[in-house]
């Protein structure tokens, strides 16, 4: 390590949360924050990203907000350590980093010591209820002084069917609330999901075997469900896993929720479906790209009027709660360990 202070770049900290967690290290490192995300899929922004990061020894990525591919990393000659929040980050080319001997370290969850309901699951249900009960729409109507006291009736979730695209830890926790909290029937589908696996997942969250019913065909889930919630890992194979066919098979009054990753849903197909009022509505916390451009149709369209479906949007806040402070504390501990020559935790 050179005698000059190592330089740390903090990426995509939209709310300026990170710096206070690194103040005790300021005598040993030079810190710069870059809250504005650059999208490397746009050539001009890829060039800007490389120019931005070339001088840094250490980069801290907030989850998957800025992808760092081999193409990008290969042009960062000074990089010695790559840090990220969370226990995995598929937007980082960890194989390339290993080939260059660059350690990549993440963080374990510190938001509740493994107990309670995960933040993303809480946000999923906030979106489901907001859309089903027209909370956001009616709030806006009352505040705008519209003459009509009430709009359309809300959807009662009791006895309705929830369809889960993906049944990992988060999907299973969403299913638990559906069954115990609202008396919903729950269907699940993913490429390799079996009923035995679904029963294991059900038991792990305090449900009974059979409370989560696996359907063998994806289209069956979209035809039967009143509420569809996406909880799938993004990969090249899963991009667009919800497309025009799936959306076309949904019930006219059905609602779609995505708190997972934006590219899992074919955006063009979803926009077309919602613009013609093909389903009851959608509640989205994730998009492609992020942050949403100011001229994005998600921002500029007058949703819920003139035959268009109702929409609820949030700015990728599914995990945006107090646990972020815990993540940055863990990152700071890893950084201090690296500066001291000690072993890093949660290597990716």
Protein Blocks (a to p, Z undefined) as FASTA:
>chain_A
ZZbdcddddehilnommmmmmmmmmmmpccdddfbccdfkbmklmmmmmmmmmmpmbdcd
ehjlbccdfklmmmmmkbcbdcdedjbdfkbcfklmmmnopacdddddfehghpajdfkl
mmmmmmmmmmmnommmmmmmmmnopablbdcddddfehpacddehjafklmmmmmmmmmm
nopacddddfklcfklmmmmmmmnopaehkaccdfbfklmmmmpmbdcddddddfklgok
acfklmmmpcfkbccddfkbfklpcfklmmmmmmnopafbdcdfbdcdddddfklmklmp
cghiehiacddddehillmcfklmmmmmmmmmmmmmmmnopacehiZZ
